[in-house]
Amino acid sequence: MKTDKNINQGPLDARAVIGFYHVDLQYKDQKALSNIHFNVDNGEFVCLTGPSGAGKSSILRLIAMDAFPTKGEVMVRGLMASKMNRAKVPQLRREIGFVFQDFRLLADRNVEDNLKFTQLVVGVSRGQIIKNVMRVLTQVGLYDKRHRMPHELSGGEQQRVAIARAMVNSPKILLADEPTGNLDPVTAQEIIDLLFRINDSGTCVFFSTHDHQIVKTFGQRVIVVNDGRIVLDVKRRAPVDRKASLADQMYRGTDPAQTKPTQVANVPIQESVHA
């Protein structure tokens, strides 16, 4: 893997929980990402958005070190991709929680056992497992349904279980890949509210979505990607209105492919905008 010479234009920021430094990613004959550069501080809530195929999933894969940059450097929790021993990747992933659009629960295990399994594979003691399961299921409001099977739960409840599973090992980073994509507006809002509460506890939330209304309503910091490049990176000056309601807006009617992100040329990325 090559290290981009442009990296000396800005030093690696040891304070960043996630750092991309002039990153390219090539899949065989297809270039997925080009010159991606941003830092995420500990405790930030970031919305990553853009049309399908823009490169959002590739960025998440790089954060999880499920893929490695062709050029440039990725740093996660102080670990650099260029120096990463592949055998240590599972250790890094214990500090990262994953939430997916399709839940990915084990269909043959109940809610409690789904959460227990996640901890057993990383060697958590049985006594601590019981405490952790109670803690996270209480946090997501599903402790009374701990013995239910996934098919007995609604879509929103399954996603809350998936979030509980992601948080059960107390990760420093939560990666949420289109977590509201299969949900109605009311349920989507419940999931976003839950992600905000998790963020309030100090966890960095990196939230991927192509839903423009979610971004417009709740995005604290928004990174827009298109054709494998960052075209916008903005932070709100005013706080997000968490009382805003997605159910009041027909946000599903907008085709993200028909919405062109604002192009940024020769402008420093990281500038703030009004809400």
Secondary structure as a PSIPRED ss2 file (coil, helix, strand):
# PSIPRED VFORMAT (PSIPRED V4.0)

   1 M C   1.000  0.000  0.000
   2 K C   1.000  0.000  0.000
   3 T C   1.000  0.000  0.000
   4 D C   1.000  0.000  0.000
   5 K H   0.000  1.000  0.000
   6 N H   0.000  1.000  0.000
   7 I H   0.000  1.000  0.000
   8 N H   0.000  1.000  0.000
   9 Q H   0.000  1.000  0.000
  10 G C   1.000  0.000  0.000
  11 P C   1.000  0.000  0.000
  12 L C   1.000  0.000  0.000
  13 D C   1.000  0.000  0.000
  14 A C   1.000  0.000  0.000
  15 R C   1.000  0.000  0.000
  16 A E   0.000  0.000  1.000
  17 V E   0.000  0.000  1.000
  18 I E   0.000  0.000  1.000
  19 G E   0.000  0.000  1.000
  20 F E   0.000  0.000  1.000
  21 Y E   0.000  0.000  1.000
  22 H E   0.000  0.000  1.000
  23 V E   0.000  0.000  1.000
  24 D E   0.000  0.000  1.000
  25 L E   0.000  0.000  1.000
  26 Q E   0.000  0.000  1.000
  27 Y E   0.000  0.000  1.000
  28 K C   1.000  0.000  0.000
  29 D C   1.000  0.000  0.000
  30 Q E   0.000  0.000  1.000
  31 K E   0.000  0.000  1.000
  32 A E   0.000  0.000  1.000
  33 L E   0.000  0.000  1.000
  34 S E   0.000  0.000  1.000
  35 N E   0.000  0.000  1.000
  36 I E   0.000  0.000  1.000
  37 H E   0.000  0.000  1.000
  38 F E   0.000  0.000  1.000
  39 N E   0.000  0.000  1.000
  40 V E   0.000  0.000  1.000
  41 D E   0.000  0.000  1.000
  42 N C   1.000  0.000  0.000
  43 G C   1.000  0.000  0.000
  44 E C   1.000  0.000  0.000
  45 F E   0.000  0.000  1.000
  46 V E   0.000  0.000  1.000
  47 C E   0.000  0.000  1.000
  48 L E   0.000  0.000  1.000
  49 T E   0.000  0.000  1.000
  50 G C   1.000  0.000  0.000
  51 P C   1.000  0.000  0.000
  52 S C   1.000  0.000  0.000
  53 G C   1.000  0.000  0.000
  54 A C   1.000  0.000  0.000
  55 G C   1.000  0.000  0.000
  56 K H   0.000  1.000  0.000
  57 S H   0.000  1.000  0.000
  58 S H   0.000  1.000  0.000
  59 I H   0.000  1.000  0.000
  60 L H   0.000  1.000  0.000
  61 R H   0.000  1.000  0.000
  62 L H   0.000  1.000  0.000
  63 I H   0.000  1.000  0.000
  64 A C   1.000  0.000  0.000
  65 M C   1.000  0.000  0.000
  66 D C   1.000  0.000  0.000
  67 A C   1.000  0.000  0.000
  68 F C   1.000  0.000  0.000
  69 P C   1.000  0.000  0.000
  70 T C   1.000  0.000  0.000
  71 K E   0.000  0.000  1.000
  72 G E   0.000  0.000  1.000
  73 E E   0.000  0.000  1.000
  74 V E   0.000  0.000  1.000
  75 M E   0.000  0.000  1.000
  76 V E   0.000  0.000  1.000
  77 R C   1.000  0.000  0.000
  78 G C   1.000  0.000  0.000
  79 L E   0.000  0.000  1.000
  80 M E   0.000  0.000  1.000
  81 A H   0.000  1.000  0.000
  82 S H   0.000  1.000  0.000
  83 K H   0.000  1.000  0.000
  84 M C   1.000  0.000  0.000
  85 N C   1.000  0.000  0.000
  86 R H   0.000  1.000  0.000
  87 A H   0.000  1.000  0.000
  88 K H   0.000  1.000  0.000
  89 V H   0.000  1.000  0.000
  90 P H   0.000  1.000  0.000
  91 Q H   0.000  1.000  0.000
  92 L H   0.000  1.000  0.000
  93 R H   0.000  1.000  0.000
  94 R C   1.000  0.000  0.000
  95 E C   1.000  0.000  0.000
  96 I E   0.000  0.000  1.000
  97 G E   0.000  0.000  1.000
  98 F E   0.000  0.000  1.000
  99 V E   0.000  0.000  1.000
 100 F E   0.000  0.000  1.000
 101 Q C   1.000  0.000  0.000
 102 D C   1.000  0.000  0.000
 103 F C   1.000  0.000  0.000
 104 R C   1.000  0.000  0.000
 105 L C   1.000  0.000  0.000
 106 L C   1.000  0.000  0.000
 107 A C   1.000  0.000  0.000
 108 D C   1.000  0.000  0.000
 109 R C   1.000  0.000  0.000
 110 N C   1.000  0.000  0.000
 111 V H   0.000  1.000  0.000
 112 E H   0.000  1.000  0.000
 113 D H   0.000  1.000  0.000
 114 N H   0.000  1.000  0.000
 115 L H   0.000  1.000  0.000
 116 K H   0.000  1.000  0.000
 117 F H   0.000  1.000  0.000
 118 T H   0.000  1.000  0.000
 119 Q H   0.000  1.000  0.000
 120 L H   0.000  1.000  0.000
 121 V C   1.000  0.000  0.000
 122 V C   1.000  0.000  0.000
 123 G C   1.000  0.000  0.000
 124 V C   1.000  0.000  0.000
 125 S C   1.000  0.000  0.000
 126 R H   0.000  1.000  0.000
 127 G H   0.000  1.000  0.000
 128 Q H   0.000  1.000  0.000
 129 I H   0.000  1.000  0.000
 130 I H   0.000  1.000  0.000
 131 K H   0.000  1.000  0.000
 132 N H   0.000  1.000  0.000
 133 V H   0.000  1.000  0.000
 134 M H   0.000  1.000  0.000
 135 R H   0.000  1.000  0.000
 136 V H   0.000  1.000  0.000
 137 L H   0.000  1.000  0.000
 138 T H   0.000  1.000  0.000
 139 Q H   0.000  1.000  0.000
 140 V C   1.000  0.000  0.000
 141 G C   1.000  0.000  0.000
 142 L C   1.000  0.000  0.000
 143 Y H   0.000  1.000  0.000
 144 D H   0.000  1.000  0.000
 145 K H   0.000  1.000  0.000
 146 R C   1.000  0.000  0.000
 147 H C   1.000  0.000  0.000
 148 R C   1.000  0.000  0.000
 149 M C   1.000  0.000  0.000
 150 P H   0.000  1.000  0.000
 151 H H   0.000  1.000  0.000
 152 E H   0.000  1.000  0.000
 153 L C   1.000  0.000  0.000
 154 S C   1.000  0.000  0.000
 155 G H   0.000  1.000  0.000
 156 G H   0.000  1.000  0.000
 157 E H   0.000  1.000  0.000
 158 Q H   0.000  1.000  0.000
 159 Q H   0.000  1.000  0.000
 160 R H   0.000  1.000  0.000
 161 V H   0.000  1.000  0.000
 162 A H   0.000  1.000  0.000
 163 I H   0.000  1.000  0.000
 164 A H   0.000  1.000  0.000
 165 R H   0.000  1.000  0.000
 166 A H   0.000  1.000  0.000
 167 M H   0.000  1.000  0.000
 168 V C   1.000  0.000  0.000
 169 N C   1.000  0.000  0.000
 170 S C   1.000  0.000  0.000
 171 P C   1.000  0.000  0.000
 172 K C   1.000  0.000  0.000
 173 I E   0.000  0.000  1.000
 174 L E   0.000  0.000  1.000
 175 L E   0.000  0.000  1.000
 176 A E   0.000  0.000  1.000
 177 D E   0.000  0.000  1.000
 178 E C   1.000  0.000  0.000
 179 P C   1.000  0.000  0.000
 180 T C   1.000  0.000  0.000
 181 G C   1.000  0.000  0.000
 182 N C   1.000  0.000  0.000
 183 L C   1.000  0.000  0.000
 184 D C   1.000  0.000  0.000
 185 P H   0.000  1.000  0.000
 186 V H   0.000  1.000  0.000
 187 T H   0.000  1.000  0.000
 188 A H   0.000  1.000  0.000
 189 Q H   0.000  1.000  0.000
 190 E H   0.000  1.000  0.000
 191 I H   0.000  1.000  0.000
 192 I H   0.000  1.000  0.000
 193 D H   0.000  1.000  0.000
 194 L H   0.000  1.000  0.000
 195 L H   0.000  1.000  0.000
 196 F H   0.000  1.000  0.000
 197 R H   0.000  1.000  0.000
 198 I H   0.000  1.000  0.000
 199 N H   0.000  1.000  0.000
 200 D H   0.000  1.000  0.000
 201 S C   1.000  0.000  0.000
 202 G C   1.000  0.000  0.000
 203 T C   1.000  0.000  0.000
 204 C E   0.000  0.000  1.000
 205 V E   0.000  0.000  1.000
 206 F E   0.000  0.000  1.000
 207 F E   0.000  0.000  1.000
 208 S E   0.000  0.000  1.000
 209 T E   0.000  0.000  1.000
 210 H C   1.000  0.000  0.000
 211 D C   1.000  0.000  0.000
 212 H H   0.000  1.000  0.000
 213 Q H   0.000  1.000  0.000
 214 I H   0.000  1.000  0.000
 215 V H   0.000  1.000  0.000
 216 K H   0.000  1.000  0.000
 217 T H   0.000  1.000  0.000
 218 F H   0.000  1.000  0.000
 219 G C   1.000  0.000  0.000
 220 Q C   1.000  0.000  0.000
 221 R E   0.000  0.000  1.000
 222 V E   0.000  0.000  1.000
 223 I E   0.000  0.000  1.000
 224 V E   0.000  0.000  1.000
 225 V E   0.000  0.000  1.000
 226 N E   0.000  0.000  1.000
 227 D C   1.000  0.000  0.000
 228 G C   1.000  0.000  0.000
 229 R E   0.000  0.000  1.000
 230 I E   0.000  0.000  1.000
 231 V E   0.000  0.000  1.000
 232 L E   0.000  0.000  1.000
 233 D E   0.000  0.000  1.000
 234 V E   0.000  0.000  1.000
 235 K E   0.000  0.000  1.000
 236 R E   0.000  0.000  1.000
 237 R C   1.000  0.000  0.000
 238 A C   1.000  0.000  0.000
 239 P C   1.000  0.000  0.000
 240 V C   1.000  0.000  0.000
 241 D C   1.000  0.000  0.000
 242 R C   1.000  0.000  0.000
 243 K C   1.000  0.000  0.000
 244 A C   1.000  0.000  0.000
 245 S C   1.000  0.000  0.000
 246 L H   0.000  1.000  0.000
 247 A H   0.000  1.000  0.000
 248 D H   0.000  1.000  0.000
 249 Q C   1.000  0.000  0.000
 250 M C   1.000  0.000  0.000
 251 Y H   0.000  1.000  0.000
 252 R H   0.000  1.000  0.000
 253 G H   0.000  1.000  0.000
 254 T C   1.000  0.000  0.000
 255 D C   1.000  0.000  0.000
 256 P H   0.000  1.000  0.000
 257 A H   0.000  1.000  0.000
 258 Q H   0.000  1.000  0.000
 259 T C   1.000  0.000  0.000
 260 K C   1.000  0.000  0.000
 261 P C   1.000  0.000  0.000
 262 T C   1.000  0.000  0.000
 263 Q C   1.000  0.000  0.000
 264 V C   1.000  0.000  0.000
 265 A C   1.000  0.000  0.000
 266 N C   1.000  0.000  0.000
 267 V C   1.000  0.000  0.000
 268 P C   1.000  0.000  0.000
 269 I C   1.000  0.000  0.000
 270 Q C   1.000  0.000  0.000
 271 E E   0.000  0.000  1.000
 272 S E   0.000  0.000  1.000
 273 V E   0.000  0.000  1.000
 274 H C   1.000  0.000  0.000
 275 A C   1.000  0.000  0.000
